[in-house]
Amino acid sequence: MIIKRSCLIILSLLILDLHCFAQATAASDSQVGMHRKYINVYNWGEFMSNGSDGLLNVNLEFEKATGIHVNYSTFSSNEEMYAKLKSSNVVYDVIFPSDYMISKMISEKFLAKLNFENIPNFKNIFANFKNLEYDPQNLYSVPYLWGVVGIVYNKNLVQKPVKWFDALWDKDLAKNILMFMNSRDSFGIAQKKLGVSFNTKSKADILNAAEELRKQKKLVQAYVMDEIFDKMQSEEAAIAPYYSGDALVMMKNNPNLDFVIPLNGTNRFVDAACVPANSEKKGWAELYINFLCDPKIALNNALYSGYSTPNELAYTMLPERIKNNKVAYPEQDVLSKTECYVYNSKEINELIDSLWIDIMIADEDNNVWVMPAFIVVCMIALISTNVIRSRLKKVNSKI
Amino acid sequence: MKKLRILSLPYISWVCMFTIVPLLIVIFFAITTPSGEFTILNISNVGRYFSVIVKSILLASIATFISLIISYPFSYIISRVGGKTGKIAMMIIMLPMWMNFLLRTCAWMTILEKNGLLNKLLVYLNFSPVNIINTKIAVVIGMIYNYLPFMVLPLVSVMKKIEPSVIEAAQDLGSSGFSIFTKIIIPLTTPGVVSGVTMVFVPAVSTFIISRMLGGGGNLLIGDLIDMQFLGNSYNPHLGAAISLVLMVLILLCMSVMNQFECEDMEGKLV
């Protein structure tokens, strides 16, 4: 029984996924009966206006306008979405991957080419958000929201001015630095510190970046993702890389915090609407994407999520204080230095990942006595069990 | 007999669907490439992470050992008290289990943090603050806290079965307190110890969220590694499955050693 239990614990990841798929299919099946017309939409959490704070409920508005019901579900990382799409039998009609994931999915023929005649509102998108690196001819994706990675820091705890990514390597801030628990983001920051492109194909650059990260590990308090939000707000740490949209919320909650876009140039991430190749409702999906490019809808989504909109008409409709906010809408010369992630080749990706795991498992504070002590304890345990066993046997034979 | 067989059908199909089939899927993934060809490279690659496996086993055994030390006298007291007080004591032990696992671990973050409750208390009492969060100590504390009830429960249930008359008889025959403990109580409670140890050790060795939340990401355990293979940037379920397989074999090995020990004792008890 205990053996099975242990197996179950180890397998819970797999099984959990199976459960999720089963539920998702069940949900979409039950919807078929109620609404004859529906599409499945898979988006980031907290990324679409749901009718709170006096904003529009986008999915409801779409149903009112077209009579097509939206089955809406959310994910929390690109990898989660990719794993689910790859192994599940649920067909999604509209998904919102980020830049590098889009180029990966294009290269794997996962995405359908969009018919832009059905998306006339695409003209509302800023010209510099069309034909981006991940989709050079702009055949597969329509930008939805964007932001940049910058540095959040506490003005009271950081004395020196923060201008470059090098601030995350500052020895004076030892054990007060947070870092991303994600190989791509962390390597990206180290590469930018060295003045190398995020999408470098040179192994030497990547090895150098790994060396930087190894040096940094001694100074880092913790490797986290979304926890940065809480830890920076409660002043548990002094400095961390983070995303612009959330940084605005953090600065509002804790006025000691500030956000800078490093002069090294940084990552501009774009989440775009795409249609998976196996969708059978491409026409409706395009209708939905077109609806999202409507200025009023795009405005609502931008206000709700806190991220920046690539929609020119929506941008002009924003309140002045957001429009002029240098965090949400940086100046052109800052923006021109930013770079999108493109999907790395399998080889580079594996190199980055194995280097990252090596950095993570390396033990800086490894005590030389830990291993010997462990072995001694094991041996004592072994001897004592044998002694007890032989003793018990003796007792038995006496009886 | 036939009726029993029919009655057991749902359970057999349950075990097949949720234990045996997933197990076979893990084995299949561990020995194939993404294109479905046979390979042993996945399993040989696990060797690179040997140090993590050792660290996980080390931390899990420390946590198990400390849990045993804490729960043994505690369970003995509960089993001897009995009645209402015993019930209330058991209830208090079980109370945290009614809360979500993540929440309990999250609470420890608030306690151990740099500006956390513990350090605030220490500063208030004029001691120097300690740095526990994001170290291995925090991971071990998290393991002990979360899995302690699994050690207490089996111990209490075996200890309750020890008849007071057995101990009285030993006292009548002139046994000292120490020899009562080593010759009667320890052998009689061994089955409880064995099942308690496995129930703490197995989840502790494969945990990933405790080390992620309390270890600060720099103290990766084997569970984190598996998690990274499935939900991380690399997305390599084949390597993840291979690591799981190796871990399973190691746990099975540990448990078979433990079980052997238990069987011998059972014989000793029966004679």
Interface residues (C-beta under 8 A of the other chain):
Chain A: I2 I3 K4 R5 S6 C7 L8 I9 I10 L11 L13 L14 I15 L18 S77 E79 E80 Y82 A83 K175 M179 M181 N182 S183 R184 K217 V220 Q221 A222 Y223 V224 S234 E235 E236 N349 E350 I352 D353 S354 W356 I357 M360 I361 D363 V370 M371 F374 V377 T385 R389 L392 K393 V395 N396 I399
Chain B: V15 F18 T19 P22 L23 I25 V26 R48 Y49 S51 V52 V54 K55 L58 S61 E113 K114 N115 N131 I133 N134 P187 S195 T198 M199 V202 P203 S206 R212 G216 G217 G218 L220 L225 I226 D227 M228 F230 L231 G232 N233 S234 Y235 S244 L247 M248 I251 L252 M255 F261 E264 D265 E267 G268 V271
